[in-house]
Amino acid sequence: MAPNDVWIVGAGASVESNGPSIANFREASTQVMAKSVGKHREMLDTALRFWDEKLRSFNIEEFFGFVDSGLGDVTGEGDLTELRSKILFLIAKVITERLHGPVSEQHLQFVGRLDNWTPIITLNWDALLDNAIVETQRRRVSYVFPKQPDYDPKGRGSSSQKLLKLHGSLNWLYCEDCKLVSVLDQKESAIEFLAGDRSSLSCHSCHISTSAEILMVPPVLGKLHRASATMSAIWDDAYKVLRDAHRVFVIGYSFPPSDLQTRLFISRALSAAANLRLVKVITKPKFGTRAAQFEDRYADMLRGSGQVDLLEFEYISFGRYVASSTFARDVAVSA
């Protein structure tokens, strides 16, 4: 394993573990609402009706980004603070319902082959990677939170795996008073907290929930304003590992137009990567025009960095890839 490898993991990797995709999130939300009752159903219905009536052409990331941006005051929708809490609940509810169950086998295989010093950057809100690292690999998780130790809930981690979550996480409870993140374990759920039961969770430091919030941010420009020191530290560390990378592997991420900040960020970081030798993209099979458009998005992203010639594409599902001899070779070959 090359010590300067970096892995970037997008939503495509979670889809194979039954996670919702960006494209089908609305359909998944409708299915979850149909099975919900009481306040849960009411909150889901409010969020979905606004989405359908006002922003139907938006995907879930764009919908969340619009509401989080404060643009409602400009476009006539007014203060959308209350709606934002319902969208967070919708996202959390759908992800939790779809990913409920044992630790993902594909993620176990993926993490199991990586050396502990290999950083992982993820753009996902779910905790599939976190759980795979902690539960089976018996490693601590380094989220690089300022002035906080690595996450090691069972006190058995013999080494540390860096996991940089650029969009926050469903299992992060940020306390504005303490300026600390409490990482929720598998027994602590954000669902009831986001549904309005503030007593269901509290900061692990001050044990108060008054100024606490689930730290999830949309993939749009301006996403660093929430818990700014925490999120800035994560993005700063991600920039450094990309700048120092020899090889970068990207799994299940399509660089959607809505995630402009991530595209600009990665392009800038790789333009400074003097020792970069490979950018390998692993994605589910695509054909014809669709494959060409997908590759063009990556080429456009890297064109400004001067690293386009380093691009390589592997058309294979995440599950098949991590079980393949190709993955074994990729993690074994020195850069």
C-alpha positions, 0 to 999 in steps of 0.5 A: 500500500502506498502511504500517499493513496487517498480514497474518495467515496460517494453515494454510489457506494452506499446505494449497493447497501440499500442506501437511497440514491440522489436520483431516487431519494424522492421516491424513497421518501414517499415510501418511508412516509407511507409506512410512518405514523403520527408526527413522523408522517406529518413532518415528512408530508410537510417537507415532501409537499413543499418539495413537490409544489415549489422545487419539484425539479430539484434533487434532494441535495439541491432542495436541502441546499436551497432551504439552508441558503436563506434564499427563501426571504428573497424568493418569497417563501419567507423564513425556512428555518422550520422547514430546514429541520423537517428536511433534516428529519426527512433525510435522516429518516430515509437513510436510517430506514434504508440502511437499518441492519448489520454492518455493510459487507461491501464496506467491511471488505473495502476498509479491511484492505486499506492500511490504517494510515490511508485517508478516506474522504467521503461525501456521504451523510450515512455512517456505513464507513464509520461502522465498518471501521469501528465495529470490525476493523477495531480501529479508532476513527480520526474525524480531525475534530479540533481539540477532540480525541479520535472516536473509539466507543469501545476503547479497543482501537489499536490504530486510527483511520482518518475519515474526512466527512466533507458534508457532515454526518447523521451521527454527529451532534454538534454543541454550539456552547461547547464547540464540540462534536458528540459522535452518536453510537448505534444505540443513539438515533438522530430521528427522535431528536430531529422530530422534536424530542430534544431530551432524546440526545444531549452533548456528551460533554455538557449533557445539555441539548439546548444548543445542539444540532445534527451536523449535516450540511448540503453540498453547495457553496457556503456549506462551511458556515455551520460549526465553522471551526469543525468543518473548516478543519475537516476541509483543511485536512482533506486539502492537505491529503489530496495535495500530497497524494500520489494516487487518488481513487474515487468510488461512486461519485459523479461530480454533480453540477449541484456540488460546485464547491467540492468540484472546485475544491478537488480541482484546486487541491489536485492542481497543487499535487506535485507528485500525483500519478493516478486518478482512478474512478470506479463507477457502476457500468455506463455506456455510450453517451452516458459514459462519455458525459460522465468522463467529460465531467471528470475531465472538465474538473481536472482540466484546470489542474493539468492532471487530465492525462492521469485519469483512468476509469473502471466500470464496475459496481462497488461490491464487485470491485472490492471483492475483485483481484483488481482492488487487491492489486490497486491497494497493493501496488506502490504508487 
